[in-house]
């Protein structure tokens, strides 16, 4: 097999790959063996038709297309391994010559990894993020925990108010006629949740248990049931129960129930400490992101569209895997959200471009600064992976293999370069991290 690489504009290249006629002959024979049981010629049993007879009946090139399809993946993979350039996209294959007893020639158009011309990457200016924890933030966090520990009680001595959980029976009518799907019994409705159309929930405020209420609403113009869209409706509602959350007192007893601390003062101090750590981490992440964006802004690179397309597809595949891990197929997700693959690809294009640019500039920074991952870094990462999959560290190393090891070392170097850019950035004027 021989190959020739021709560089094109915008970091694209065309690789011409030539497969010897002898190798194609073997592939043709393999295609014949694969398909012979489906070939029927009068005078021969299925699967027993000689190769020469098949060629005579159907032409000398009868198996060439199947042979080419079988040969292309391996030939392309071998060409990539022999090529000195780094290919960063899926190939677009074109057949140049496919004839019996001749060399098979095809081309693969691919994107090559762009060169990066770094601008300023040390001391880039970014906004300073304020990490001070306010009393208001501490109180908000405690109030959330307080609501999480609320006790639901039944109310009988007052009418419905905003925030109540009600149990209702209802039936809906349009033009005086009950409509399908408009009836419910013992339905749990939280007032203010806006889970019912229009002002339905608002019209229950101030009504008492046992009271029959007539609720007038109008269906939205774009309602999913076309026969109801835009129409006024009357709902007859009976309020059967009213429930509310009873909040616990903010005292030592509350603190001991929701934390390991005996006093409310200690608990509050721990909440403040946790918020401070969270804000510090968030600020560090934001600082790193802003610093990398500043480096990208000052760098020069020509990213081929094919590289972006390949990354978009990878990101969508990653998303599909996450969806499937939650028990939902990707097709179901698209159906439920009204999304299409093309729409999703277009939506994630800016993220794909940023992912590419970030990695390219950080690789360039790592090279410029001689940043590499150490064996100690690798061992720590393997320990994390082993812990994640609950396996022995040596077994994890074996599973990762040499190629996996190289990728992990590259990723660790990228992370170090990101930290380098962040730690060398210069902060100006305070910016709130809330």
Phi, psi and omega per residue, in radians:
X1 nan 2.409 3.088
X2 -2.192 2.721 3.106
X3 -2.463 2.691 3.103
X4 -2.430 2.288 -3.112
X5 -1.914 2.243 3.093
X6 -2.056 2.096 3.137
X7 -1.374 2.371 3.128
X8 -1.947 -3.041 3.121
X9 -1.261 2.795 3.045
X10 0.950 0.748 3.061
X11 1.045 0.533 2.998
X12 -1.767 2.765 3.126
X13 -2.573 2.677 3.054
X14 -2.043 2.079 3.110
X15 -1.747 2.113 3.073
X16 -1.702 2.117 -3.054
X17 -2.028 2.259 -3.101
X18 -2.058 2.081 -3.139
X19 -1.788 2.179 -3.089
X20 -1.004 2.613 -3.128
X21 -1.018 -0.618 -3.135
X22 -1.086 -0.740 3.132
X23 -1.164 -0.654 3.115
X24 -1.175 -0.616 3.107
X25 -1.054 -0.713 3.106
X26 -1.126 -0.696 3.134
X27 -1.172 -0.626 3.091
X28 -1.124 -0.759 3.114
X29 -1.089 -0.691 3.113
X30 -1.124 -0.671 3.116
X31 -1.161 -0.669 3.091
X32 -1.086 -0.832 -3.137
X33 -1.052 -0.633 -3.116
X34 -1.231 -0.585 -3.000
X35 -1.842 -0.132 -2.969
X36 -1.087 -0.494 -3.131
X37 -1.240 -0.219 3.115
X38 -1.731 -0.061 -3.072
X39 -1.589 2.261 -3.132
X40 -2.181 2.098 3.082
X41 -2.292 2.300 -3.139
X42 -0.923 2.324 3.129
X43 1.697 -0.140 3.140
X44 -2.248 2.498 3.020
X45 -1.294 2.645 3.107
X46 -1.014 2.335 3.134
X47 1.529 -0.090 -3.090
X48 -2.023 0.129 3.136
X49 -1.282 2.130 -3.137
X50 -1.061 2.600 -3.132
X51 -0.977 -0.786 -3.109
X52 -1.077 -0.651 3.134
X53 -1.180 -0.683 3.100
X54 -1.074 -0.789 3.125
X55 -1.076 -0.679 -3.121
X56 -1.155 -0.683 -3.099
X57 -1.338 -0.704 -2.988
X58 -1.958 -0.049 3.127
X59 1.825 2.682 -3.036
X60 -1.153 -0.441 -3.092
X61 -1.730 0.390 -3.021
X62 -1.013 -0.598 -3.089
X63 -1.835 0.100 -3.041
X64 -1.099 -0.718 -3.094
X65 -1.148 -0.767 3.088
X66 -1.077 -0.716 3.136
X67 -1.113 -0.733 3.135
X68 -1.101 -0.782 3.130
X69 -1.068 -0.555 3.125
X70 -1.339 -0.574 -3.055
X71 -1.430 -0.627 -2.995
X72 -0.952 -0.879 -3.085
X73 -0.989 -0.835 -3.125
X74 -1.170 -0.706 -3.139
X75 -1.144 -0.714 3.121
X76 -1.141 -0.787 -3.139
X77 -1.043 -0.717 3.116
X78 -1.149 -0.700 3.120
X79 -1.090 -0.718 3.123
X80 -1.087 -0.731 -3.125
X81 -1.171 -0.507 -3.136
X82 -1.540 -0.321 -3.086
X83 -1.297 2.398 -3.137
X84 -1.394 -0.356 3.137
X85 -1.425 2.664 3.088
X86 -1.631 2.044 -3.092
X87 -1.577 2.320 -3.013
X88 -2.215 0.452 3.090
X89 -2.617 2.864 3.007
X90 -1.244 2.596 -3.090
X91 -1.432 2.647 2.936
X92 -1.874 1.969 -3.000
X93 -1.605 2.369 3.028
X94 -2.313 2.305 3.123
X95 -1.510 2.239 -3.131
X96 -1.760 -0.767 -3.140
X97 -2.493 2.149 3.100
X98 -2.482 1.579 -3.096
X99 -2.375 2.627 3.139
X100 -1.077 2.407 3.077
X101 1.122 0.321 3.083
X102 -2.186 2.783 3.062
X103 -1.032 2.482 3.088
X104 -1.596 2.169 -3.109
X105 -2.121 2.238 3.041
X106 -2.472 2.830 3.118
X107 -2.070 2.669 3.053
X108 -2.228 2.005 3.090
X109 -1.581 2.178 -3.028
X110 -2.392 2.860 3.018
X111 -1.659 2.450 3.083
X112 -1.797 2.601 3.133
X113 -1.045 2.148 -3.080
X114 -1.233 2.590 2.969
X115 -1.347 2.541 3.128
X116 -2.003 2.235 3.030
X117 -1.786 1.813 -3.107
X118 -1.233 2.467 2.954
X119 -1.719 -2.260 3.095
X120 -1.379 2.237 3.086
X121 -2.288 -0.168 3.037
X122 -1.899 2.261 3.099
X123 1.356 0.444 3.076
X124 -1.151 2.587 -3.077
X125 -1.583 2.291 3.085
X126 -2.402 2.820 3.114
X127 -1.246 2.417 3.060
X128 -1.337 2.394 -3.127
X129 -1.839 2.222 -3.138
X130 -1.344 2.141 -3.113
X131 -1.902 0.206 3.126
X132 -1.170 2.366 3.121
X133 -1.640 2.181 -3.115
X134 -1.590 2.811 3.083
X135 -1.073 -0.652 -3.141
X136 -1.077 -0.738 3.137
X137 -1.136 -0.702 3.106
X138 -1.092 -0.805 -3.127
X139 -1.114 -0.654 3.112
X140 -1.103 -0.737 3.139
X141 -1.130 -0.740 3.121
X142 -1.145 -0.679 -3.130
X143 -1.135 -0.651 3.091
X144 -1.089 -0.746 3.129
X145 -1.162 -0.627 3.114
X146 -1.096 -0.756 3.128
X147 -1.173 -0.610 3.106
X148 -1.128 -0.411 -3.110
X149 -1.874 0.309 3.133
X150 -1.212 2.683 3.103
X151 -1.873 2.226 -3.127
X152 -1.397 2.230 3.135
X153 -2.209 2.669 3.096
X154 -1.527 2.338 -3.113
X155 -1.878 2.335 -3.139
X156 -2.244 -0.157 -2.998
X157 -1.883 0.289 3.111
X158 -2.712 2.832 3.099
X159 -1.365 3.094 -3.128
X160 -1.172 2.412 3.021
X161 -2.288 2.915 -3.117
X162 -1.033 2.356 3.138
X163 1.678 -0.230 3.129
X164 -1.188 2.669 2.960
X165 -1.773 2.081 -3.094
X166 -1.965 2.667 2.987
X167 -1.962 2.108 -3.039
X168 -2.305 2.713 2.857
X169 -1.873 2.513 3.118
X170 -2.634 2.724 3.012
X171 -2.554 2.335 -3.074
X172 -1.831 2.565 -3.121
X173 -2.335 2.425 3.000
X174 -2.131 2.168 -3.068
X175 0.963 0.634 3.077
X176 1.389 0.026 -3.113
X177 -1.988 2.277 3.103
X178 -1.116 2.407 -3.116
X179 -1.925 2.695 -3.092
X180 -1.098 2.341 3.124
X181 1.445 0.054 -3.081
X182 -1.709 0.224 -3.088
X183 -2.118 2.433 3.097
X184 -2.616 2.583 3.097
X185 -2.191 2.485 -3.133
X186 0.918 0.713 -3.126
X187 -1.432 2.311 -3.141
X188 -1.596 2.020 -3.098
X189 -2.203 2.145 3.072
X190 -1.560 2.108 -3.117
X191 -1.224 2.192 -3.103
X192 1.717 -0.038 3.129
X193 -1.389 -0.305 -3.113
X194 1.011 0.589 3.097
X195 -1.476 -0.281 3.057
X196 -1.818 2.779 -3.040
X197 -1.211 2.721 2.960
X198 0.883 -2.305 -3.073
X199 -1.796 0.445 -3.084
X200 -0.895 -0.914 -3.052
X201 -1.177 -0.688 -3.127
X202 -1.030 -0.615 -3.066
X203 -1.306 -0.140 3.076
X204 -1.586 -0.285 3.140
X205 -1.111 2.311 3.137
X206 1.590 -0.072 3.140
X207 -1.618 2.639 -3.029
X208 -1.787 2.906 3.095
X209 -1.077 2.361 3.136
X210 1.507 -0.200 -3.099
X211 -1.323 2.402 3.058
X212 -1.630 2.199 -3.021
X213 -2.113 2.367 3.011
X214 -1.725 2.072 -3.077
X215 -1.921 2.132 3.132
X216 -1.821 2.195 -3.127
X217 -2.434 2.962 3.044
X218 -2.216 2.243 3.124
X219 -1.193 2.550 3.115
X220 -1.072 2.671 3.131
X221 -1.091 -0.519 -3.114
X222 -1.869 0.629 3.139
X223 -1.150 2.541 -3.037
X224 -1.132 -0.506 3.074
X225 -1.601 1.850 -3.007
X226 -1.024 -0.600 -3.090
X227 -1.196 -0.254 3.133
X228 -1.870 -0.265 -3.034
X229 -0.959 2.203 3.064
X230 1.328 0.030 -3.058
X231 -1.654 2.530 3.029
X232 -1.298 2.544 -3.126
X233 -2.427 2.664 3.053
X234 -2.012 2.233 3.060
X235 -1.942 2.256 3.005
X236 -1.663 2.068 -2.992
X237 -2.126 2.394 3.005
X238 -2.048 2.178 3.106
X239 -1.526 2.048 -3.033
X240 -1.746 -0.604 -3.139
X241 -2.582 2.648 3.012
X242 -2.224 2.261 3.100
X243 -2.248 2.650 3.079
X244 -2.479 2.844 3.102
X245 -1.557 2.254 3.056
X246 -1.737 2.014 -3.065
X247 -1.424 2.451 3.095
X248 -1.267 2.734 3.070
X249 -1.235 2.506 3.105
X250 -1.476 1.475 -3.101
X251 -2.418 -2.997 -3.105
X252 -1.077 -0.621 3.137
X253 -1.102 -0.756 3.097
X254 -1.056 -0.798 -3.123
X255 -1.038 -0.759 -3.102
X256 -1.222 -0.463 -3.140
X257 -1.380 -0.569 -3.049
X258 -1.805 -0.055 -3.103
X259 -2.641 -3.098 3.120
X260 -1.559 0.047 -3.077
X261 -1.670 2.579 -3.079
X262 -1.547 -0.430 -3.108
X263 -2.074 2.684 3.140
X264 -1.146 -0.614 -3.135
X265 -1.081 -0.762 3.128
X266 -1.147 -0.726 3.137
X267 -1.077 -0.792 -3.127
X268 -1.086 -0.698 3.130
X269 -1.121 -0.655 3.127
X270 -1.200 -0.647 3.074
X271 -1.066 -0.761 3.133
X272 -1.094 -0.728 3.130
X273 -1.101 -0.761 3.125
X274 -1.092 -0.723 3.100
X275 -1.114 -0.690 3.132
X276 -1.099 -0.759 3.127
X277 -1.131 -0.731 3.141
X278 -1.112 -0.770 3.139
X279 -1.179 -0.608 3.118
X280 -1.145 -0.738 3.121
X281 -1.163 -0.739 3.126
X282 -1.097 -0.711 3.140
X283 -1.147 -0.696 3.121
X284 -1.110 -0.735 3.122
X285 -1.126 -0.751 -3.141
X286 -1.157 -0.691 3.115
X287 -1.098 -0.741 3.132
X288 -1.113 -0.798 3.136
X289 -1.054 -0.798 -3.117
X290 -1.142 -0.687 -3.141
X291 -1.146 -0.754 3.123
X292 -1.115 -0.721 3.112
X293 -1.071 -0.664 3.121
X294 -1.161 -0.667 3.108
X295 -1.162 -0.740 3.112
X296 -1.052 -0.758 -3.110
X297 -1.015 -0.580 -3.068
X298 -1.716 0.051 -3.135
X299 -1.765 2.843 3.105
X300 -2.138 2.298 3.089
X301 -2.784 2.578 -3.141
X302 -1.965 1.727 -3.050
X303 -1.549 2.081 3.118
X304 -1.201 2.505 -3.104
X305 -1.050 -0.599 -3.131
X306 -1.103 -0.562 3.109
X307 -1.191 -0.713 3.108
X308 -1.121 -0.784 -3.131
X309 -1.043 -0.734 3.138
X310 -1.127 -0.726 3.130
X311 -1.182 -0.671 3.069
X312 -1.004 -0.810 -3.128
X313 -1.111 -0.705 3.115
X314 -1.086 -0.759 -3.118
X315 -1.145 -0.665 3.117
X316 -1.190 -0.656 3.081
X317 -1.114 -0.697 3.105
X318 -1.086 -0.743 3.127
X319 -1.114 -0.730 3.131
X320 -1.072 -0.669 3.110
X321 -1.119 -0.710 3.126
X322 -1.131 -0.721 3.127
X323 -1.092 -0.767 -3.116
X324 -1.159 -0.557 3.112
X325 -1.177 -0.295 3.110
X326 -1.683 0.137 3.067
X327 1.524 0.277 -3.124
X328 -2.172 2.315 3.105
X329 -1.314 2.751 -3.134
X330 -1.125 -0.674 3.112
X331 -1.090 -0.690 3.101
X332 -1.110 -0.736 3.124
X333 -1.035 -0.802 -3.138
X334 -1.069 -0.707 -3.129
X335 -1.146 -0.798 -3.085
X336 -1.180 -0.594 -3.067
X337 -1.643 -0.173 -3.089
X338 1.261 0.295 -3.124
X339 -1.543 2.770 3.002
X340 -2.145 2.843 3.114
X341 -1.049 -0.741 -3.123
X342 -1.097 -0.731 3.115
X343 -1.092 -0.765 -3.118
X344 -1.129 -0.742 3.123
X345 -1.044 -0.710 -3.137
X346 -1.175 -0.686 -3.140
X347 -1.109 -0.663 -3.060
X348 -1.574 0.024 -3.113
X349 -1.033 -0.808 3.113
X350 -1.042 -0.654 3.108
X351 -1.169 -0.667 3.124
X352 -1.110 -0.750 3.134
X353 -1.112 -0.723 3.135
X354 -1.181 -0.669 3.102
X355 -1.055 -0.777 -3.135
X356 -1.113 -0.874 -3.088
X357 -1.080 -0.732 -3.125
X358 -1.059 -0.842 -3.106
X359 -1.122 -0.751 -3.097
X360 -1.091 -0.789 -3.107
X361 -1.225 -0.622 3.138
X362 -1.231 -0.604 3.024
X363 -1.093 -0.710 3.135
X364 -1.167 -0.689 3.100
X365 -1.125 -0.780 3.128
X366 -1.029 -0.728 3.132
X367 -1.171 -0.756 -3.114
X368 -1.139 -0.602 -3.079
X369 -1.745 0.001 -3.127
X370 1.143 0.606 -3.122
X371 -1.468 2.138 3.102
X372 -2.372 2.785 3.078
X373 -1.508 2.512 3.138
X374 -1.635 2.931 3.076
X375 -1.083 -0.600 3.113
X376 -1.117 -0.718 3.091
X377 -1.057 -0.773 -3.126
X378 -1.097 -0.774 -3.129
X379 -1.074 -0.704 3.119
X380 -1.111 -0.701 -3.140
X381 -1.165 -0.697 3.112
X382 -1.121 -0.678 3.103
X383 -1.059 -0.691 3.098
X384 -1.097 -0.803 -3.128
X385 -1.102 -0.767 3.135
X386 -1.064 -0.729 3.118
X387 -1.137 -0.669 -3.127
X388 -1.108 -0.690 -3.099
X389 -1.755 0.110 3.108
X390 0.903 0.980 3.115
X391 -2.344 2.894 3.114
X392 -1.145 2.519 -3.104
X393 -1.040 -0.777 -3.133
X394 -1.127 -0.638 3.100
X395 -1.143 -0.665 3.113
X396 -1.122 -0.724 3.110
X397 -1.082 -0.727 3.128
X398 -1.104 -0.718 3.134
X399 -1.151 -0.673 -3.119
X400 -1.151 -0.757 3.113
X401 1.269 3.127 -3.069
X402 -1.243 -0.732 -3.138
X403 -1.157 -0.715 3.098
X404 -1.112 -0.643 3.122
X405 -1.082 -0.772 3.138
X406 -1.064 -0.730 -3.135
X407 -1.149 -0.715 3.122
X408 -1.118 -0.742 3.123
X409 -1.078 -0.683 3.098
X410 -1.123 -0.817 -3.129
X411 -1.087 -0.671 3.118
X412 -1.160 -0.669 3.092
X413 -1.133 -0.679 3.091
X414 -1.070 -0.769 3.125
X415 -1.079 -0.713 3.114
X416 -1.130 -0.678 3.121
X417 -1.141 -0.658 3.104
X418 -1.105 -0.741 3.099
X419 -1.123 -0.668 3.129
X420 -1.076 -0.830 -3.141
X421 -1.085 -0.763 -3.141
X422 -1.109 -0.841 -3.049
X423 -1.201 -0.377 3.139
X424 -1.711 0.018 3.126
X425 -1.280 2.668 3.123
X426 -1.879 2.175 -3.106
X427 -1.605 2.475 3.062
X428 -2.288 2.913 -3.105
X429 0.325 2.302 -3.074
X430 -1.142 2.470 3.082
X431 -2.337 2.229 -3.081
X432 -1.129 2.461 3.113
X433 -1.658 0.084 -3.131
X434 -1.214 nan nan
